[in-house]
Amino acid sequence: MHNGEVSWWWRQLGGSPESRAPLPGGIDVDVAIVGGGYTGLWTAYYLKTLQPDLRIAVLEQRFAGFGASGRNGGWLTNSVTGGRARYGREPGSRQQAALNQSVDEVIAVTTREGIDADIVKGGELEVARSPAQLARLRAAADEEQSWPHTDVDVLDAAAVASRIRIAGAVGGIWHPHCARVHPAKLAAGLAATVERMGVAIYESTRVERIEPGRAITDRGVVRASHVLRATEGFTANLSGEHRTWLPMNSSMIVTDPLPSAVWDAIGWTGRETLGDFAHVYMYAQRTADDRIAFGGRGVPYRYGSRVDTDGTTQERTIASLAQLLREFFPDAADVPIAHAWAGVLGVPRDWAATVGLDRRTGIGWAGGYVGTGVTATNLAGRTLADLVLERDTDLVRLPWVGHRAKRWEPEPLRFTAVNAIYGAYRAADRAESRGGSRTSAFARLADLVAGR
């Protein structure tokens, strides 16, 4: 079994891509984008589409798609990070509609640009496997169905099994606004596309500090009228940003390809993405080559906002995910685990994503997606492009534009609190697995401390 090597998604493409040239020294451009993941690449794409003569530089410390963009679970879904209710009825509805449309926008762009990212729009299925999870599912369904643009169907156990046969599933919800995607194929395809459009991507170039009109790197200073921060889980590495977003760890495993007889037993012919209503939740997809890619939380946070080493995850995390996968799919119990890896995602203190531009300084930002960024990055990229070009559009009036969260607590309080929160969530899941339809008090306390 492989561990790390960035991710299985990249290993399937032959490993880390051939490195692009680093920044050759100080340069002048119109827009400097810090971060070569989905946010930075989508922003470059739409800026160049709207104004082809712009000089744009993407600055990436490793290679385009190295971070969460090349490691995630491949859910192109419509989730509103932090929830719609915080914005109010009408603004929250607009945010939801924009994310629904963004799912289709990503699919349309990949088709138009010839990016084969294994995309299948099969919707999102979330299941309950205990009475307490079922109670939360029903409450969530009631909440979803009270909002426009959600299109949620409630499924009983038989309806869940008609889609995917999951051991112990007692109910589920499904909506159509989600597609399975191969994350690294999408990242690599976007990077190649923006390069063809004339965007310069400088890899192996670490940005140390962002200032008005300047991105200061280890290889020279990039001067630009606009400097856009698109660093997500690696934001804490920038000077002055250590407590802006917390780098939350998430881990994944992927199986060998499953035999056809096992797939006959499991089903999953619709290629839905799969999640659950546990507190320490899982996420999964059936890959294009008939594996199960299965993810969840391992060690949630490292002291001092440290990030992983090329995706390596802990052996106990691998064992935990493998055990849970086999609980979900006993028919796949004998299928070997081929690869495990980890990544970091950006978590604001209020768990709500944001995009914005300070017109006075020319500094922009987007991120804090809390794991739902495959779609939100596209919306953020389009919105940042409109903000930079001063376009008066519906996107720049969405409620997440200009949103600011308070900073995370300093260490050691941050480390202690985050790990205690996830310890409480795990305790809640264990308690609920023994029966009872009420959410565990452990989880209610963890929600209170987390600010969720």
N, C-alpha and C positions, 0 to 999 in steps of 0.2 A: 504494500500500500504506500502511496505517495502522501507526503504531508508537507503542505506549504507550496513552494514553487509558484507563488502568487495565487494560482487557482487552477482547478481542473479545466475551467473554461479556456484559460490561456494554454494549458498543456495540450488540449485537444487541437489547438491551432499551431502546435509545434513548439510551444514554450514562449518565453518572452520574445516580443518582436525585435527585429533588427533595429538598433538604436538610431534615432535621428541625431543630427549634429547638435551640439550644445550652442548656447549663445556665444557668438564670436567676440563679444566685447560690448561696449556701450553702443546703443542704437536709439533712434528716434522713430516712433510710430504714432498712429492716431489712437489706437486702443491696445493696451496691454492686458492680457487675460492671465491671471495667476491660477494655474491648475488645468491639467489636460484630461479631465474626466468629462462625463456627460454635460455638466453645467457649462464648462468652458467651451466645449466643442459645439454644443447647440447655440450658445451665444455667438460664437464666431460664424457659424453657418448662417444665422439669420441676419447678422450685421452685414455680412458679405453679400447676401441675397438682396438686401434692401439698398445697400450702397456699395457697389462693387469696387469703387476706387479707394475704399478705406485701407489703410495700412494696419494690419492686425498681427500681433505676436502672441502666441500661446506659450507660456513658460511652465515647464513641467519638470519636477525634480527627479523623476525616474523615466517612465515612458507613458504615452497617452493610454489611459485606461488601466493604469497600475492600481489605483485605489478601489473604492467600492464599485466603480463602474465596470470593472472587470472581474468582480468576485461575487456579486449579489445573487439573489435567488431567481432572477429573471421574471419578475412580476411587473408587467406593464399595466398598472392598475390605477384606479381613479380616486384613491384615498386622499382625503383632506387632512394633512398632518396637523394634529392638534384639535381636530374636530371643527365642524361648521358652526356650532352654537356660539363659540367665542366671538364670532363676527356679527351675529344678528341674523334675522331671518332672510332678508333680501340680499345682503352682501354674501352670506354663507351659501345661498342658492346659486349666486353667480360664480362663486369659487368652485362649487361642485360641477356646474355645467362646463366651466372652462377645463377642468381636469378630465371630464368625460370626452370632450372634444380633443384633448391632447393625446389621449390613447390613439384615436384615429389619425391624428396628425403624424405621430411617429410612424405608424404603419404606412401612411401615404408617402412620407419622405423616403423611407427605406425602399419602397417600391419604385418611386421616381428616380432615386439615385443608384439603384441597382445594388443595394446593400442586402445580402442574404443573411438574416439573423435568426433563422428558424422560427419566425413569428407565426403563431396560431392563436387566433382570438377565440378562446373557448370559455371565457368568463372565469370568475373566481368563486370557489367553493370553500366555505368554512364550516367545520363540523364541531359537534359537541359529543363528548364521550363519557360524561358523567351527569347526574342530575343537576349539580350546581352549574356546570357549563351550559346545560340546556336552558336553565333559567336565565343566564346571561345572554345566551343566543336569542331567546324570545324578547328580552328587553331591548337588545340591540336591533332586532328586526322591527319592533314597534317604533323605535327612534328613527331608523332608516326610512321606514315607510311614511313617516310624518313629514319628510322632506321631498321636494321635487327632484327629479333627475337621478334618483338612486336606483329604481327599477329592481328592487330586491324581491326574490321569491323565497318563501319559507318551505323547507323540505322536511318530510318525516323520514324515519329510518329507511323505509323502503325506497323512497325517492333518492336518498343519498346513495344507497346501494346500486340503484339503476345507473348512476354515474360512476362512482368509485366504491368498491367494496372494502370498507375499512372496519377492522375488528372493533366492536364496542360502540360504533357510531349510533347515536340515538336521535339525531336530527342534524339539520344543516340550513344554511342560507346560501343563495347563489345570486350573482348579478352578472350581466353580460359585458361590463365595461372593463375587461381585463384580457390580456394576451400573454401567452408564454413567449419568452425571448431568450436567445443565447447572449448573455451580457458582453462577452469579449468580442463576439462577431459584430455586435452593434457598435462598440467602442472603436474597434479597428476600422470598420466601415465609415464611421463618421470622421475619424481622423484623416483617412485617405481622401474623403470627399472634400473636406475643407482645404486640404493641401492643394487639390486640383483647382479649387476656386481662388487660390493665391494667398491663403493664410500661411504664415510661417509658424511652425511648431518647433520650439527649441527644447530638447530633452536633456536629461542629466544637468539641469540648471535649477539650483535651489534658490528660491526667493526668500530672503531673510527678513525683509521689512517692506511695507507699503507706505508710501507718503504721497501727499498731493502731487500729482504729475510725475511720480517716479515709482518704479519697482526696483528695489535694490537687491541684486542677486550676487551669488558667489563668483560670477563670471563677468560682471559689469552692471552698469545702471541702464535700465530701459526707461526712456522719457516718453510720456504719452499724455494727451489731454484727459484721457480716461484710463483709470486702472481698476480692473474688476477682480474681486476676490471670489474664486470658485474652488475653494480648497476643502470644503465639507469636513470629513473626519480628520484631516490633517491641519485644520485651521489653528490648533493650539501650538503648532510649530512656528507660527509667525510671531515676530516681536509685537508685544502688546495685545495678543489675542489668546493668551493662555487659558483664560476663563470664559471665553466667548461661547464656544460649543464644546460639549464633552464628547470625546471620542469613545463611543460605545462599541464593544466588540461583538461580533456575531460570527458563528462558525457554521460550516457546511460539510457534508459528506456526499459522495456520489457512489452508486453501486456499479458493478459491472453490468453490461446489458442483460436484462432479464429474458429468460427463455419464453417463447411464445405461449407455452402452457401456463406459465405463471401470469402472464398478462391476460390470458383467457379467464383466470380465476379472479384477478383484480379488477378488470375492466379498464376504466380511465381512457376510453376511446375518444372522449371529447377534448382531451388535453387541457382540462381546466387547471388553473393553479390551485393549490390546496393549502389551507391553513386550519387552525383550530381555535377554540375558546379557552385554552389553558391560560394561566397568568404568564408563565414562561412559555410562550407560544412557539409553535413550529411553523415552517413554511416549506413547500415542496413543489416540484414540477416533474412531469414525465418528459424526458429529453427527446430530442429528435432521433437519437440512436437507441431509444428504449431503455434508458437507465432511469433510476429515481435519484434526483438531486434533492437533498433533505437538509434543512437548516434549523438553527435555533441558537439560543444564548449559551455560551460556555462561561468562561470567566468574563464578567460583563465589563470590567474596567480595570485598567492597570494604573498603579500609583503614579501621580505626576503627569497624567494625560499621555503616558507612553503608548506608542502604537506597536503593532506586531512586526516581526521580522519576516518579510516576504511571504506572509500568509500562514506561517506555521502555527498550529493550534495544539492544545494540550491533549495528551493521551486520554485523560479522564473525560474530556469533552467528546472526543471521538467515540469512546465507549458508550457514553450517555446517549448520543444521537443515534448510534447504531441500535441500541436497545429500544429506543422509542420507535425507530423505523420498523423494527420487527414486531413491536406491539401493534402498530397500525396495520402492518401487512405480514401476517404470519406465513403466507405463501412465499414470501421473499426471504425467509429467515436464513436460507442456505446460500444466498447470493452474496459473494464477497464484496467488501467495501474497497473501491479502487483508489480513492483519493479523498483527502480531508484538507481543509484550509480555513482561514479566518480573514476577516476584514474589519474595518472600522467605519462607523457611520456617525454623522454629526447630530448631536442632541442639544438643542437650546434648553435653557432652564425651564421654559414654559411649554416645551415639547411642540412648538409651532414653527413651521418653516417660514422663511421670509425672503424677500427680494427687494432691493432698493438702490438708490443712487443719490449721493450727496452732490447736488449741483454746484455747491460752493467749492468743494475740493476735487470733484471729478472722480471720487472713489465710489465704486459700486460693489455690491455683494449679492450673493444668493446661496441658499443652502439651509441646513438644519432640517433635513428631510426625515430624519428618524427612521430610515429604512424604506421609505416609500418614494425614493427619488427617481426611479426609472422613468416615470411619467412626469413628475413635478419638475425635473431638470429641463424637459422640453418647454414647459410653460414658463419656467424661469428664464430660459434662454431667449425666448420670444419677447418676454417682458423687458429684460435688460436691454435688448436691442432697441425696443421702442423708447425706453427711457434715455438711452445714450443719444439717439437720433431725434429726441424731443418730439416724438409722434404722439398725437392725441388720440389714443385708442382705448377700447374697452379694457385691454389688458392692464394698462397703467393705473386703472381705477379699481382693480381687484383688491380685496381687503388685506391680502398679505403684503401688499406693496408698502414699504416703509415701516413695517412692524419691527419693533425692537423688544427683545427679552432682557431681563436682568441677567447679570453675570452669575456663573456658578460660584459656589462657595470655595474658599481656598483649601488647600491641603492642610492637615490630614482629614478635615471634615468631609471633603468631597469623596475621598476614597472610602471612608468608613460608611458614609450614608448610602452611596450607590450599591456597595456590596451587601449592606444590610437590607436594602430594599429588595434586591433580587434573592437574597436568602429567605426573606419573608414570602416572596412570591412562590418560591419552590416549596416552602412549608405549606402554603395554602393549597398548592396543587396536590401535595401528598394527602393533606387532610380531606380535600374534596373527593379524592379517589376512593375514599372509604365510604362514601354515600352522603346523603343529605343534599337538599336542593338550595341551600343558602350559600352565598359567597363567603369564604372563610374570613374571619376577622383579621388574620394575618395580611390578606390582600387589601382589605379596606385600610389598614394602618399604612401599608406600603404605598398605596395610592395617595394618601394624605401627605406623607413625607415627600413623595416624588413630585407633588404638585400637579398630578394628572387629573 
